[in-house]
Amino acid sequence: MSREKAERNLKIGLFGAALTLIGDLLIGAAQFPDGANMIEGYFAIALAMPVWRPILGGLIGFVGICLEFPGLMTIYPLIREKMPRGSRFYKLAMYIYLAVGGGAVHLPCGVFMWLRKAVAEAAGQAVGYDIALKYLLYFLLPVSCVFMVFFIGANVVQFIAFIKGRTPFPKWYCVFNLLIGQIVFNAVRQLGNTALINGIGTSNKSLGAIVMFTALLLGWRKYVGDQDLAFRHRTEICKPFTKKYTDPSAPFDGYIEDDDTKERARSVLLGKVAVNRQ
């Protein structure tokens, strides 16, 4: 991946994260009732907010998460060579992120908020609470659990790759990670119960994505440069199953074969060749 393509993808991802942030704030930026836990708080604010907010927030977040995908995929070429199995899992997890994150997690969060209000207005608060809770337990929670398995796994792979120096970036770049951002921004809820704090807590992943994409975008030119990651190791040759090293005088096939000498070649007898004379 060239620098120009990486920077373009990171800018698309950054724009998508900003859209997701807007969607998150539309859904969760409200003050919870005193003493309510997080789930009870969302149940309560769903009744108080205008019906357009969760609908618009869910739709905007869906589009935003889809646009985050190109930015997230810039991690893959960074770790592909030095973590082949981990990079394959990361790539799979990002496709699951694209397929599930927007349409099966973020958008249904908006649907959950809308459903709570719409059913409560049509059939009473008790029925609305019951229907919304069942939707949460039977649909949103199982899909979210599947999503989180791959989301956490991909971020662990990314963290290990950076902290072990398996990318061109310095090791301290490991802190720019969606999972770390999610934990940090979600912890802001401990500071109080205001619309701003709850909005930040709801937007934990989108804020983490904004921080990560910005850091990668600012550091790509400095740490990766103009090298095309698809061909950055074309001067390296290797022996199968052994360490890699560089030798500009390597043969055309890209392998150093120390045992391929003139004496060894003369000591090996070729087998007889059967000739069909007709």
C-alpha positions in Angstrom: 0.0 0.0 0.0 1.5 3.3 -1.1 1.6 6.4 1.2 -0.9 8.2 -1.0 -3.4 5.3 -0.8 -2.9 4.8 2.9 -3.4 8.5 3.6 -6.5 8.5 1.4 -8.0 5.5 3.2 -7.2 7.0 6.6 -8.9 10.2 5.7 -12.0 8.2 4.6 -11.9 6.3 7.9 -11.5 9.6 9.8 -14.6 11.0 8.1 -16.5 7.8 8.8 -15.5 8.0 12.5 -16.7 11.6 12.6 -20.1 10.5 11.2 -20.3 7.6 13.7 -19.6 10.1 16.5 -22.5 12.2 15.3 -24.7 9.1 15.3 -23.5 8.1 18.8 -24.2 11.6 20.2 -27.7 11.6 18.7 -28.5 8.3 20.5 -26.7 8.8 23.8 -26.1 12.4 24.6 -28.7 12.9 27.3 -28.8 12.9 31.1 -29.8 9.7 32.8 -32.2 9.6 35.7 -30.5 9.8 39.1 -29.4 6.3 40.3 -30.0 4.6 37.0 -27.4 2.2 35.6 -26.4 2.4 32.0 -29.1 0.1 30.5 -31.8 1.7 32.6 -30.6 5.1 31.6 -30.9 4.3 27.9 -34.4 3.0 28.5 -35.3 6.2 30.2 -33.9 8.7 27.7 -35.5 6.8 24.9 -38.9 8.1 26.2 -37.7 11.7 26.6 -35.9 12.3 23.3 -37.6 13.2 20.0 -38.3 10.1 17.8 -36.1 11.4 15.0 -32.9 11.3 17.1 -32.4 7.5 17.4 -33.6 6.9 13.8 -31.2 9.5 12.4 -28.4 8.5 14.8 -28.7 4.8 13.8 -28.6 5.6 10.1 -25.7 8.0 10.3 -23.7 5.6 12.5 -24.3 2.8 10.0 -22.9 4.9 7.2 -20.0 6.0 9.3 -18.9 2.5 10.4 -18.9 1.4 6.7 -16.6 4.3 5.9 -14.3 3.5 8.8 -13.4 0.2 7.0 -10.8 1.5 4.6 -8.9 3.2 7.4 -9.0 0.1 9.6 -7.6 -2.0 6.7 -4.4 0.2 6.6 -3.3 -1.9 9.6 -3.3 -5.1 7.6 -0.3 -4.4 5.3 1.7 -3.1 8.3 1.5 -6.5 10.0 1.0 -8.9 7.1 4.6 -10.1 6.8 5.8 -10.4 10.4 2.5 -11.7 11.8 1.0 -13.8 8.9 -1.6 -15.7 11.0 -2.5 -12.7 13.1 -2.9 -10.5 10.0 -5.2 -13.1 8.4 -7.4 -13.0 11.5 -7.3 -9.2 11.6 -8.4 -9.1 8.0 -11.3 -11.5 8.6 -12.3 -9.5 11.7 -12.4 -6.3 9.7 -14.7 -7.8 7.1 -17.0 -8.9 10.0 -16.7 -5.4 11.4 -17.9 -4.1 8.0 -20.7 -6.6 7.7 -21.9 -6.6 11.3 -20.8 -3.4 13.0 -23.1 -0.9 11.2 -26.1 -2.8 10.1 -26.4 -5.4 12.9 -25.0 -3.4 15.9 -25.1 0.4 15.5 -28.3 0.7 13.5 -30.2 -1.7 15.9 -29.1 0.4 18.8 -31.1 3.2 17.2 -34.0 0.8 16.5 -34.0 -0.2 20.2 -34.3 3.4 21.3 -37.1 4.1 18.8 -38.9 0.8 19.6 -39.0 1.7 23.3 -40.6 5.0 22.6 -43.0 4.0 19.8 -44.4 0.9 21.6 -44.7 2.8 24.9 -46.7 5.5 23.2 -49.0 3.0 21.4 -49.5 0.4 24.1 -48.2 1.8 27.4 -44.8 2.0 29.1 -44.9 -1.5 30.6 -45.5 -3.1 27.1 -42.9 -0.8 25.6 -40.3 -1.7 28.2 -41.0 -5.5 27.8 -40.8 -5.4 23.9 -37.6 -3.3 24.0 -36.0 -5.6 26.6 -36.8 -8.7 24.5 -35.4 -7.0 21.4 -32.3 -6.2 23.3 -31.8 -9.7 24.7 -32.9 -11.8 21.7 -31.5 -9.8 18.8 -29.0 -7.0 19.7 -27.1 -8.8 22.5 -26.3 -12.0 20.6 -25.0 -10.2 17.5 -23.1 -7.8 19.7 -21.4 -10.7 21.4 -20.3 -12.2 18.1 -19.1 -8.7 16.9 -17.1 -8.2 20.1 -15.3 -11.5 19.9 -13.7 -10.5 16.6 -13.4 -6.8 17.5 -11.4 -7.6 20.7 -9.3 -10.3 18.9 -8.4 -7.9 16.1 -7.4 -5.2 18.5 -5.3 -7.6 20.5 -3.5 -8.6 17.3 -2.9 -4.9 16.5 -1.7 -4.1 20.0 0.8 -7.0 20.0 2.1 -6.1 16.5 2.8 -2.5 17.5 4.2 -3.2 21.0 6.6 -5.9 19.7 7.9 -3.6 17.0 6.5 -5.6 14.1 5.4 -2.5 12.2 7.4 0.6 11.0 5.8 2.6 13.7 7.4 3.1 17.2 6.2 0.7 19.9 4.4 3.4 21.8 1.9 3.6 18.9 0.3 0.6 20.5 -1.8 3.0 22.6 -3.7 4.1 19.4 -6.0 1.2 19.5 -9.8 1.0 19.2 -10.2 -1.2 22.2 -8.0 1.0 24.4 -10.0 4.0 23.2 -13.2 2.3 24.0 -12.1 1.5 27.6 -10.7 5.0 28.2 -13.7 7.0 26.8 -16.2 4.7 28.4 -14.5 5.2 31.8 -15.5 8.9 31.5 -18.9 7.9 32.7 -17.4 7.7 36.2 -17.0 11.5 36.2 -20.7 12.2 36.5 -24.1 12.1 34.9 -24.5 14.8 32.3 -25.5 14.8 28.6 -21.9 15.5 27.6 -20.4 12.7 29.7 -23.0 10.2 28.6 -22.5 11.3 25.0 -18.7 10.7 25.4 -19.3 7.3 27.0 -21.7 6.3 24.2 -19.2 7.5 21.6 -16.3 5.5 23.1 -15.5 3.6 19.9 -16.0 6.4 17.4 -13.8 8.7 19.5 -11.1 6.0 19.8 -11.3 5.6 16.0 -10.8 9.4 15.5 -7.7 9.4 17.7 -6.3 6.3 16.1 -6.8 7.4 12.5 -5.4 10.9 13.3 -2.3 9.4 14.9 -1.7 7.0 11.9 -2.3 9.8 9.4 0.2 12.1 11.1 2.8 9.4 11.6 2.6 7.6 8.2 4.8 10.0 6.4 7.4 10.0 9.2 7.6 6.3 10.0 6.5 4.5 6.9 7.3 7.1 4.3 6.8 6.6 0.6 7.6 2.9 0.5 5.0 0.7 -1.0 4.3 -2.0 1.7 3.3 -4.5 -1.0 7.0 -4.5 -2.3 8.9 -3.1 0.7 10.8 -6.4 1.2 11.6 -7.1 -2.5 15.4 -6.9 -1.7 15.2 -9.5 1.0 15.8 -13.1 0.2 15.4 -16.0 2.4 16.0 -19.7 3.0 12.9 -21.6 3.6 12.1 -22.0 7.3 15.1 -19.9 8.4 15.7 -16.2 9.1 15.5 -13.6 6.4 18.4 -11.5 5.4 19.5 -9.1 2.7 22.0 -9.9 -0.1 22.1 -7.7 -3.2 24.1 -10.4 -5.0 21.4 -13.1 -4.6 20.5 -15.2 -7.6 17.6 -14.3 -9.9 15.3 -16.7 -8.1 15.7 -14.7 -4.9 17.3 -17.5 -2.8 20.8 -18.0 -1.5 21.7 -21.7 -1.9 25.1 -22.1 -0.2 25.2 -25.8 -1.0 24.8 -25.1 -4.8 28.6 -25.3 -5.7 30.5 -26.5 -8.7 32.0 -29.4 -6.8 28.6 -30.5 -5.5 27.1 -30.2 -9.0 29.9 -32.5 -10.5 29.4 -35.1 -7.7 25.7 -35.7 -8.5 25.0 -38.1 -11.3 22.0 -37.5 -13.4 19.6 -40.4 -13.9 19.3 -42.1 -17.2 16.8 -40.6 -19.6 14.6 -43.0 -21.5 14.5 -42.2 -25.2 11.6 -43.4 -27.3 13.0 -44.2 -30.7 10.2 -44.7 -33.2 
